[in-house]
Amino acid sequence: MFYFIGEKINYYLWGKENLKKLK
């Protein structure tokens, strides 16, 4: 359960960083 939540948070943070690079 905690691992799944951690994966969601990491994916969300990585997505935000990726959007910054694309802009």
N, C-alpha and C positions, 0 to 999 in steps of 0.2 A: 504494500500500500504506500508506504513512505517513498519507496523507490519510484513508483509510478508518478507520484506528485513531484518528486525531484526532477524527473525526466520532463514533465510538463513545464516546470519553471525554467529549466535550462533551455528547452526548445523555444520558449517565449522570449527569453533574454537574447538568444542567438538570433532569432528572427528580427528583433528590434535593431541589433547591430548590423545585420545584413541589409535592412532597409536603409540605414544611414549611408552605407557604402554605395548602394545603388543610386541614391539621390545626388 
